[in-house]
Amino acid sequence: MEPVIAAIGINYETAPVEVREIFSCSPKSGILEELSYLSNLPGVEEIVLLSTCNRVEIYAVLQGEEVVENLLEEFIKLKIGNRPVEEFKKYFFVKTGREAVEHILSVPAGLVSMVVGESQIASQFKETFQIGEKQGTLGPVLRMLYTAALRTAKRVRSETAISQTPVSVSYIAVLLAKRVFGFLEGIKVLLVGAGEMAELTARYLKAEKAEIYVTNRTHERALQLAREIGAGVVPWERFKEFLKETDIAIFSTGAGRYLITAKEAAKLFRKRTSPVVFIDISVPRNVDPEVGKLEGVFLYNIDDLKEIADRNLKTRKEEAKKGLLIVKEETEKFLKRLEALKTDHLVKELNHLVSLLKEASLKEGETPREVLDKFTKRFLYPVYKTLKKHPQVLEEFVQTLKGVVENLPHQGEEKKTPKGEKVN
């Protein structure tokens, strides 16, 4: 029976987060228990399991189409216990053959990610196959598919601009600040607020070698973030005064009001000659919009950042179309290599079976002529039976065999090698 490549899964497009959470799979000591169970199901030849916050997907080589449905149902049962399978089956997609290959090749390139072109999925994809290798669930087809997927991802990133336009609000905030100063190394930055957004922004700033300070209403949280990123700490009651010596201030608190007014800012920067950048990513805003009208002050709010992010995302989606063309090219290459792999396997099996026929014929102790006749009949019977079903192949086979016969040396002749040497 012809093996089938399948991609079965649930992701951010097919199911809400509360459903995806049910099917999430986490390795314990580097082992995925779900993978061990699924790999031992009847008809499963090779299998890996990818689990991230946005998707849980199974990639497998199966012994026929009928195994696909069973694999899906067994995975659902494994995760939901006694609840009805049909209740969750509707959230899953099933792709086989070419469609499955195209999907799998698209994943590490970020072409089917929630944020198009995101790069984190590539490392998660690699880890998935490393776990499969460790647990012995990989085989020649999935290994070949893994190589093709990484090659596709590399091509998409090098031949398109899919990852060259940032869509993270935090990263765009840093880029806008960098646009004002030209560089951020040694530039003094104050993070007003120490939440998740501030932490992400701080990591981008650290990569740019900025001089970072943190202030937060809860002092312990400011200390914690400062330790994590190697930053200084400014007491909350002193942060406005500290703004005088700050080049960039990034506000991300849940205060729900203006923490600095235009009047306060005008007083603080009265004698300042160098520019200052305020980035307000809080909702409600923390910085009075009138601050942006002061000379030498650049103010960006969350809408400014989102506008850039949306514009960049649109660009990424356009670039993703080019990426999908690359996926189709690589899918064709993979399927051709897969066909060659199958042919190589069949040739090896044919050679083995011919050897068995020869051995069986020799063991019967007849004359060389009788042995040869018996071997020929046994060998040609399945050949005739198969080729009669395919007239075109039969014709090609006859023509090929005719060429072999025509090149045989005639009786009493000695065949010459290209150099004119005799062959006995």
TIRODREN-243332 format. One record per residue (C-alpha): residue number from 0; y, z, x. Coordinates in steps of 0.2 Angstrom, whole numbers. Example, Ala and Ser with C-alpha at 12.3 -4.5 7.8 and 13.67 -1.06 7.14 Angstrom:
// residues 2
@pos 0; c2 -22; c3 39; c1 62 .
@pos 1; c2 -5; c3 36; c1 68 .
***
This chain:
// residues 424
@pos 0; c2 0; c3 0; c1 0 .
@pos 1; c2 17; c3 -5; c1 6 .
@pos 2; c2 27; c3 11; c1 12 .
@pos 3; c2 44; c3 14; c1 3 .
@pos 4; c2 60; c3 21; c1 11 .
@pos 5; c2 69; c3 32; c1 -1 .
@pos 6; c2 85; c3 42; c1 -3 .
@pos 7; c2 85; c3 55; c1 -16 .
@pos 8; c2 99; c3 67; c1 -19 .
@pos 9; c2 113; c3 76; c1 -27 .
@pos 10; c2 131; c3 76; c1 -21 .
@pos 11; c2 150; c3 79; c1 -26 .
@pos 12; c2 150; c3 63; c1 -36 .
@pos 13; c2 134; c3 67; c1 -46 .
@pos 14; c2 135; c3 86; c1 -49 .
@pos 15; c2 148; c3 100; c1 -50 .
@pos 16; c2 148; c3 113; c1 -36 .
@pos 17; c2 139; c3 126; c1 -47 .
@pos 18; c2 124; c3 114; c1 -48 .
@pos 19; c2 125; c3 109; c1 -30 .
@pos 20; c2 124; c3 127; c1 -25 .
@pos 21; c2 107; c3 129; c1 -33 .
@pos 22; c2 99; c3 115; c1 -22 .
@pos 23; c2 108; c3 120; c1 -6 .
@pos 24; c2 95; c3 123; c1 9 .
@pos 25; c2 99; c3 133; c1 24 .
@pos 26; c2 88; c3 134; c1 40 .
@pos 27; c2 81; c3 151; c1 44 .
@pos 28; c2 78; c3 152; c1 63 .
@pos 29; c2 80; c3 134; c1 64 .
@pos 30; c2 67; c3 130; c1 51 .
@pos 31; c2 69; c3 123; c1 34 .
@pos 32; c2 56; c3 130; c1 22 .
@pos 33; c2 59; c3 117; c1 9 .
@pos 34; c2 56; c3 103; c1 22 .
@pos 35; c2 39; c3 111; c1 27 .
@pos 36; c2 34; c3 111; c1 8 .
@pos 37; c2 40; c3 93; c1 4 .
@pos 38; c2 32; c3 86; c1 20 .
@pos 39; c2 15; c3 92; c1 14 .
@pos 40; c2 16; c3 83; c1 -3 .
@pos 41; c2 3; c3 69; c1 -6 .
@pos 42; c2 10; c3 52; c1 -1 .
@pos 43; c2 24; c3 59; c1 10 .
@pos 44; c2 23; c3 51; c1 27 .
@pos 45; c2 40; c3 55; c1 35 .
@pos 46; c2 55; c3 66; c1 28 .
@pos 47; c2 71; c3 74; c1 32 .
@pos 48; c2 83; c3 85; c1 22 .
@pos 49; c2 102; c3 85; c1 23 .
@pos 50; c2 111; c3 99; c1 16 .
@pos 51; c2 130; c3 102; c1 16 .
@pos 52; c2 143; c3 109; c1 4 .
@pos 53; c2 145; c3 92; c1 -4 .
@pos 54; c2 128; c3 85; c1 -4 .
@pos 55; c2 109; c3 89; c1 -3 .
@pos 56; c2 99; c3 73; c1 1 .
@pos 57; c2 81; c3 69; c1 5 .
@pos 58; c2 77; c3 54; c1 16 .
@pos 59; c2 59; c3 49; c1 16 .
@pos 60; c2 46; c3 36; c1 20 .
@pos 61; c2 33; c3 37; c1 5 .
@pos 62; c2 16; c3 29; c1 1 .
@pos 63; c2 22; c3 19; c1 -14 .
@pos 64; c2 35; c3 19; c1 -27 .
@pos 65; c2 25; c3 31; c1 -38 .
@pos 66; c2 28; c3 45; c1 -25 .
@pos 67; c2 47; c3 45; c1 -27 .
@pos 68; c2 47; c3 52; c1 -44 .
@pos 69; c2 34; c3 66; c1 -39 .
@pos 70; c2 45; c3 70; c1 -24 .
@pos 71; c2 60; c3 72; c1 -34 .
@pos 72; c2 52; c3 83; c1 -47 .
@pos 73; c2 43; c3 94; c1 -34 .
@pos 74; c2 60; c3 97; c1 -25 .
@pos 75; c2 69; c3 102; c1 -42 .
@pos 76; c2 54; c3 114; c1 -46 .
@pos 77; c2 55; c3 122; c1 -29 .
@pos 78; c2 73; c3 127; c1 -31 .
@pos 79; c2 75; c3 131; c1 -50 .
@pos 80; c2 59; c3 141; c1 -53 .
@pos 81; c2 54; c3 141; c1 -72 .
@pos 82; c2 69; c3 132; c1 -79 .
@pos 83; c2 66; c3 114; c1 -86 .
@pos 84; c2 66; c3 100; c1 -74 .
@pos 85; c2 75; c3 88; c1 -85 .
@pos 86; c2 90; c3 99; c1 -86 .
@pos 87; c2 94; c3 95; c1 -68 .
@pos 88; c2 85; c3 78; c1 -65 .
@pos 89; c2 101; c3 70; c1 -73 .
@pos 90; c2 111; c3 75; c1 -58 .
@pos 91; c2 101; c3 66; c1 -45 .
@pos 92; c2 102; c3 49; c1 -39 .
@pos 93; c2 87; c3 39; c1 -32 .
@pos 94; c2 88; c3 24; c1 -21 .
@pos 95; c2 74; c3 14; c1 -13 .
@pos 96; c2 72; c3 0; c1 -1 .
@pos 97; c2 87; c3 -9; c1 5 .
@pos 98; c2 99; c3 1; c1 -6 .
@pos 99; c2 92; c3 17; c1 2 .
@pos 100; c2 94; c3 10; c1 19 .
@pos 101; c2 112; c3 6; c1 15 .
@pos 102; c2 116; c3 23; c1 8 .
@pos 103; c2 108; c3 32; c1 23 .
@pos 104; c2 118; c3 21; c1 36 .
@pos 105; c2 134; c3 25; c1 26 .
@pos 106; c2 133; c3 44; c1 27 .
@pos 107; c2 136; c3 48; c1 46 .
@pos 108; c2 151; c3 35; c1 46 .
@pos 109; c2 159; c3 45; c1 32 .
@pos 110; c2 159; c3 31; c1 20 .
@pos 111; c2 152; c3 41; c1 6 .
@pos 112; c2 161; c3 57; c1 10 .
@pos 113; c2 173; c3 66; c1 -2 .
@pos 114; c2 186; c3 63; c1 11 .
@pos 115; c2 183; c3 45; c1 17 .
@pos 116; c2 180; c3 44; c1 35 .
@pos 117; c2 178; c3 62; c1 39 .
@pos 118; c2 169; c3 65; c1 55 .
@pos 119; c2 160; c3 82; c1 52 .
@pos 120; c2 146; c3 74; c1 43 .
@pos 121; c2 140; c3 65; c1 58 .
@pos 122; c2 136; c3 81; c1 67 .
@pos 123; c2 128; c3 88; c1 51 .
@pos 124; c2 117; c3 71; c1 50 .
@pos 125; c2 112; c3 73; c1 68 .
@pos 126; c2 107; c3 91; c1 65 .
@pos 127; c2 96; c3 86; c1 50 .
@pos 128; c2 86; c3 74; c1 61 .
@pos 129; c2 84; c3 87; c1 75 .
@pos 130; c2 77; c3 99; c1 62 .
@pos 131; c2 65; c3 86; c1 56 .
@pos 132; c2 60; c3 82; c1 74 .
@pos 133; c2 57; c3 101; c1 77 .
@pos 134; c2 46; c3 103; c1 62 .
@pos 135; c2 36; c3 87; c1 65 .
@pos 136; c2 42; c3 78; c1 49 .
@pos 137; c2 49; c3 62; c1 58 .
@pos 138; c2 40; c3 46; c1 62 .
@pos 139; c2 44; c3 29; c1 69 .
@pos 140; c2 53; c3 23; c1 54 .
@pos 141; c2 65; c3 38; c1 51 .
@pos 142; c2 68; c3 38; c1 70 .
@pos 143; c2 73; c3 20; c1 70 .
@pos 144; c2 84; c3 23; c1 54 .
@pos 145; c2 92; c3 38; c1 63 .
@pos 146; c2 97; c3 27; c1 78 .
@pos 147; c2 103; c3 13; c1 67 .
@pos 148; c2 114; c3 26; c1 57 .
@pos 149; c2 122; c3 33; c1 72 .
@pos 150; c2 125; c3 15; c1 79 .
@pos 151; c2 133; c3 10; c1 62 .
@pos 152; c2 144; c3 26; c1 62 .
@pos 153; c2 150; c3 22; c1 80 .
@pos 154; c2 154; c3 4; c1 75 .
@pos 155; c2 164; c3 9; c1 59 .
@pos 156; c2 174; c3 21; c1 70 .
@pos 157; c2 178; c3 9; c1 84 .
@pos 158; c2 180; c3 -7; c1 73 .
@pos 159; c2 190; c3 0; c1 59 .
@pos 160; c2 205; c3 12; c1 57 .
@pos 161; c2 196; c3 23; c1 45 .
@pos 162; c2 198; c3 39; c1 56 .
@pos 163; c2 215; c3 35; c1 63 .
@pos 164; c2 225; c3 41; c1 48 .
@pos 165; c2 225; c3 59; c1 45 .
@pos 166; c2 222; c3 66; c1 27 .
@pos 167; c2 222; c3 85; c1 31 .
@pos 168; c2 238; c3 93; c1 25 .
@pos 169; c2 237; c3 105; c1 39 .
@pos 170; c2 235; c3 92; c1 52 .
@pos 171; c2 249; c3 81; c1 45 .
@pos 172; c2 260; c3 97; c1 46 .
@pos 173; c2 257; c3 97; c1 64 .
@pos 174; c2 260; c3 79; c1 66 .
@pos 175; c2 277; c3 80; c1 57 .
@pos 176; c2 282; c3 94; c1 69 .
@pos 177; c2 276; c3 84; c1 84 .
@pos 178; c2 287; c3 69; c1 78 .
@pos 179; c2 303; c3 80; c1 79 .
@pos 180; c2 300; c3 87; c1 96 .
@pos 181; c2 289; c3 73; c1 104 .
@pos 182; c2 277; c3 86; c1 110 .
@pos 183; c2 271; c3 103; c1 106 .
@pos 184; c2 266; c3 111; c1 122 .
@pos 185; c2 276; c3 126; c1 125 .
@pos 186; c2 285; c3 124; c1 108 .
@pos 187; c2 287; c3 141; c1 100 .
@pos 188; c2 278; c3 141; c1 82 .
@pos 189; c2 279; c3 155; c1 69 .
@pos 190; c2 265; c3 156; c1 56 .
@pos 191; c2 271; c3 165; c1 41 .
@pos 192; c2 255; c3 170; c1 32 .
@pos 193; c2 238; c3 171; c1 39 .
@pos 194; c2 227; c3 164; c1 26 .
@pos 195; c2 214; c3 149; c1 27 .
@pos 196; c2 228; c3 136; c1 28 .
@pos 197; c2 237; c3 145; c1 41 .
@pos 198; c2 221; c3 147; c1 51 .
@pos 199; c2 217; c3 128; c1 50 .
@pos 200; c2 235; c3 124; c1 55 .
@pos 201; c2 234; c3 136; c1 70 .
@pos 202; c2 219; c3 128; c1 77 .
@pos 203; c2 228; c3 111; c1 77 .
@pos 204; c2 243; c3 119; c1 85 .
@pos 205; c2 232; c3 127; c1 98 .
@pos 206; c2 224; c3 111; c1 103 .
@pos 207; c2 242; c3 104; c1 106 .
@pos 208; c2 245; c3 120; c1 117 .
@pos 209; c2 259; c3 127; c1 107 .
@pos 210; c2 265; c3 145; c1 109 .
@pos 211; c2 259; c3 153; c1 93 .
@pos 212; c2 265; c3 169; c1 84 .
@pos 213; c2 258; c3 176; c1 67 .
@pos 214; c2 266; c3 187; c1 54 .
@pos 215; c2 259; c3 193; c1 38 .
@pos 216; c2 263; c3 206; c1 25 .
@pos 217; c2 246; c3 214; c1 29 .
@pos 218; c2 247; c3 217; c1 47 .
@pos 219; c2 228; c3 219; c1 51 .
@pos 220; c2 225; c3 201; c1 45 .
@pos 221; c2 239; c3 195; c1 56 .
@pos 222; c2 231; c3 204; c1 71 .
@pos 223; c2 214; c3 197; c1 66 .
@pos 224; c2 220; c3 179; c1 66 .
@pos 225; c2 230; c3 181; c1 82 .
@pos 226; c2 215; c3 187; c1 91 .
@pos 227; c2 205; c3 172; c1 85 .
@pos 228; c2 217; c3 160; c1 91 .
@pos 229; c2 225; c3 169; c1 106 .
@pos 230; c2 242; c3 171; c1 97 .
@pos 231; c2 256; c3 184; c1 97 .
@pos 232; c2 260; c3 195; c1 82 .
@pos 233; c2 277; c3 198; c1 74 .
@pos 234; c2 279; c3 212; c1 62 .
@pos 235; c2 283; c3 207; c1 44 .
@pos 236; c2 299; c3 216; c1 43 .
@pos 237; c2 305; c3 207; c1 59 .
@pos 238; c2 300; c3 189; c1 56 .
@pos 239; c2 317; c3 183; c1 49 .
@pos 240; c2 326; c3 189; c1 65 .
@pos 241; c2 312; c3 181; c1 75 .
@pos 242; c2 316; c3 164; c1 67 .
@pos 243; c2 331; c3 163; c1 78 .
@pos 244; c2 320; c3 160; c1 94 .
@pos 245; c2 307; c3 149; c1 84 .
@pos 246; c2 306; c3 130; c1 85 .
@pos 247; c2 294; c3 128; c1 71 .
@pos 248; c2 290; c3 139; c1 56 .
@pos 249; c2 275; c3 136; c1 45 .
@pos 250; c2 275; c3 145; c1 28 .
@pos 251; c2 259; c3 148; c1 19 .
@pos 252; c2 259; c3 164; c1 9 .
@pos 253; c2 256; c3 169; c1 -9 .
@pos 254; c2 273; c3 178; c1 -11 .
@pos 255; c2 278; c3 167; c1 -26 .
@pos 256; c2 296; c3 167; c1 -21 .
@pos 257; c2 308; c3 161; c1 -8 .
@pos 258; c2 306; c3 171; c1 8 .
@pos 259; c2 321; c3 164; c1 16 .
@pos 260; c2 337; c3 157; c1 7 .
@pos 261; c2 349; c3 144; c1 13 .
@pos 262; c2 362; c3 157; c1 16 .
@pos 263; c2 350; c3 167; c1 27 .
@pos 264; c2 345; c3 152; c1 37 .
@pos 265; c2 363; c3 146; c1 39 .
@pos 266; c2 367; c3 163; c1 47 .
@pos 267; c2 352; c3 163; c1 58 .
@pos 268; c2 355; c3 146; c1 65 .
@pos 269; c2 374; c3 147; c1 66 .
@pos 270; c2 374; c3 146; c1 85 .
@pos 271; c2 358; c3 135; c1 87 .
@pos 272; c2 360; c3 118; c1 96 .
@pos 273; c2 341; c3 113; c1 96 .
@pos 274; c2 332; c3 107; c1 80 .
@pos 275; c2 321; c3 118; c1 70 .
@pos 276; c2 307; c3 113; c1 59 .
@pos 277; c2 302; c3 122; c1 43 .
@pos 278; c2 285; c3 117; c1 35 .
@pos 279; c2 282; c3 125; c1 18 .
@pos 280; c2 265; c3 122; c1 12 .
@pos 281; c2 265; c3 137; c1 -1 .
@pos 282; c2 265; c3 135; c1 -20 .
@pos 283; c2 276; c3 142; c1 -26 .
@pos 284; c2 288; c3 137; c1 -12 .
@pos 285; c2 293; c3 150; c1 1 .
@pos 286; c2 308; c3 141; c1 8 .
@pos 287; c2 324; c3 137; c1 -2 .
@pos 288; c2 325; c3 118; c1 -3 .
@pos 289; c2 344; c3 120; c1 1 .
@pos 290; c2 338; c3 125; c1 19 .
@pos 291; c2 334; c3 107; c1 22 .
@pos 292; c2 352; c3 102; c1 20 .
@pos 293; c2 357; c3 112; c1 35 .
@pos 294; c2 362; c3 103; c1 51 .
@pos 295; c2 348; c3 102; c1 63 .
@pos 296; c2 335; c3 109; c1 51 .
@pos 297; c2 320; c3 98; c1 46 .
@pos 298; c2 311; c3 105; c1 30 .
@pos 299; c2 295; c3 98; c1 23 .
@pos 300; c2 286; c3 105; c1 8 .
@pos 301; c2 268; c3 102; c1 1 .
@pos 302; c2 273; c3 87; c1 -9 .
@pos 303; c2 280; c3 78; c1 7 .
@pos 304; c2 263; c3 82; c1 16 .
@pos 305; c2 253; c3 76; c1 1 .
@pos 306; c2 262; c3 60; c1 -1 .
@pos 307; c2 258; c3 56; c1 17 .
@pos 308; c2 240; c3 62; c1 14 .
@pos 309; c2 238; c3 51; c1 -1 .
@pos 310; c2 245; c3 36; c1 8 .
@pos 311; c2 234; c3 39; c1 22 .
@pos 312; c2 219; c3 41; c1 11 .
@pos 313; c2 223; c3 24; c1 3 .
@pos 314; c2 223; c3 16; c1 20 .
@pos 315; c2 206; c3 24; c1 24 .
@pos 316; c2 199; c3 17; c1 8 .
@pos 317; c2 204; c3 0; c1 13 .
@pos 318; c2 197; c3 2; c1 30 .
@pos 319; c2 181; c3 9; c1 22 .
@pos 320; c2 178; c3 -9; c1 14 .
@pos 321; c2 177; c3 -16; c1 31 .
@pos 322; c2 165; c3 -2; c1 36 .
@pos 323; c2 154; c3 -6; c1 21 .
@pos 324; c2 152; c3 -24; c1 28 .
@pos 325; c2 147; c3 -16; c1 45 .
@pos 326; c2 134; c3 -6; c1 35 .
@pos 327; c2 127; c3 -22; c1 27 .
@pos 328; c2 125; c3 -30; c1 44 .
@pos 329; c2 116; c3 -16; c1 52 .
@pos 330; c2 105; c3 -14; c1 36 .
@pos 331; c2 99; c3 -32; c1 39 .
@pos 332; c2 96; c3 -29; c1 58 .
@pos 333; c2 86; c3 -13; c1 53 .
@pos 334; c2 76; c3 -22; c1 40 .
@pos 335; c2 71; c3 -36; c1 53 .
@pos 336; c2 66; c3 -23; c1 66 .
@pos 337; c2 56; c3 -14; c1 52 .
@pos 338; c2 47; c3 -30; c1 48 .
@pos 339; c2 44; c3 -32; c1 67 .
@pos 340; c2 37; c3 -14; c1 68 .
@pos 341; c2 25; c3 -18; c1 53 .
@pos 342; c2 19; c3 -34; c1 62 .
@pos 343; c2 16; c3 -25; c1 78 .
@pos 344; c2 6; c3 -12; c1 69 .
@pos 345; c2 -4; c3 -25; c1 60 .
@pos 346; c2 -7; c3 -35; c1 76 .
@pos 347; c2 -14; c3 -19; c1 84 .
@pos 348; c2 -25; c3 -16; c1 69 .
@pos 349; c2 -31; c3 -34; c1 69 .
@pos 350; c2 -36; c3 -33; c1 88 .
@pos 351; c2 -45; c3 -16; c1 85 .
@pos 352; c2 -55; c3 -24; c1 70 .
@pos 353; c2 -60; c3 -39; c1 80 .
@pos 354; c2 -66; c3 -28; c1 94 .
@pos 355; c2 -77; c3 -19; c1 81 .
@pos 356; c2 -84; c3 -35; c1 74 .
@pos 357; c2 -88; c3 -41; c1 92 .
@pos 358; c2 -97; c3 -24; c1 96 .
@pos 359; c2 -107; c3 -25; c1 79 .
@pos 360; c2 -112; c3 -43; c1 83 .
@pos 361; c2 -118; c3 -39; c1 101 .
@pos 362; c2 -128; c3 -24; c1 95 .
@pos 363; c2 -140; c3 -34; c1 85 .
@pos 364; c2 -149; c3 -41; c1 100 .
@pos 365; c2 -149; c3 -60; c1 95 .
@pos 366; c2 -146; c3 -75; c1 106 .
@pos 367; c2 -128; c3 -78; c1 112 .
@pos 368; c2 -127; c3 -93; c1 100 .
@pos 369; c2 -133; c3 -82; c1 85 .
@pos 370; c2 -121; c3 -68; c1 90 .
@pos 371; c2 -106; c3 -81; c1 91 .
@pos 372; c2 -111; c3 -88; c1 74 .
@pos 373; c2 -112; c3 -71; c1 66 .
@pos 374; c2 -96; c3 -65; c1 73 .
@pos 375; c2 -87; c3 -81; c1 68 .
@pos 376; c2 -93; c3 -80; c1 50 .
@pos 377; c2 -88; c3 -62; c1 48 .
@pos 378; c2 -71; c3 -65; c1 56 .
@pos 379; c2 -67; c3 -81; c1 46 .
@pos 380; c2 -72; c3 -75; c1 29 .
@pos 381; c2 -57; c3 -63; c1 26 .
@pos 382; c2 -46; c3 -76; c1 35 .
@pos 383; c2 -52; c3 -90; c1 22 .
@pos 384; c2 -50; c3 -78; c1 8 .
@pos 385; c2 -33; c3 -73; c1 12 .
@pos 386; c2 -26; c3 -90; c1 17 .
@pos 387; c2 -32; c3 -98; c1 1 .
@pos 388; c2 -20; c3 -88; c1 -9 .
@pos 389; c2 -5; c3 -94; c1 2 .
@pos 390; c2 -7; c3 -113; c1 4 .
@pos 391; c2 9; c3 -114; c1 15 .
@pos 392; c2 3; c3 -101; c1 27 .
@pos 393; c2 -14; c3 -110; c1 27 .
@pos 394; c2 -6; c3 -126; c1 32 .
@pos 395; c2 4; c3 -118; c1 46 .
@pos 396; c2 -12; c3 -109; c1 52 .
@pos 397; c2 -22; c3 -125; c1 53 .
@pos 398; c2 -8; c3 -134; c1 63 .
@pos 399; c2 -7; c3 -120; c1 75 .
@pos 400; c2 -26; c3 -120; c1 77 .
@pos 401; c2 -26; c3 -139; c1 79 .
@pos 402; c2 -14; c3 -137; c1 94 .
@pos 403; c2 -25; c3 -124; c1 102 .
@pos 404; c2 -40; c3 -136; c1 100 .
@pos 405; c2 -31; c3 -151; c1 107 .
@pos 406; c2 -27; c3 -141; c1 123 .
@pos 407; c2 -45; c3 -136; c1 126 .
@pos 408; c2 -52; c3 -145; c1 141 .
@pos 409; c2 -64; c3 -160; c1 136 .
@pos 410; c2 -82; c3 -158; c1 141 .
@pos 411; c2 -85; c3 -161; c1 160 .
@pos 412; c2 -66; c3 -160; c1 163 .
@pos 413; c2 -58; c3 -146; c1 173 .
@pos 414; c2 -41; c3 -140; c1 166 .
@pos 415; c2 -27; c3 -141; c1 179 .
@pos 416; c2 -14; c3 -127; c1 181 .
@pos 417; c2 5; c3 -133; c1 181 .
@pos 418; c2 4; c3 -132; c1 200 .
@pos 419; c2 -12; c3 -143; c1 201 .
@pos 420; c2 -24; c3 -130; c1 205 .
@pos 421; c2 -41; c3 -130; c1 198 .
@pos 422; c2 -46; c3 -118; c1 184 .
@pos 423; c2 -65; c3 -115; c1 184 .
***
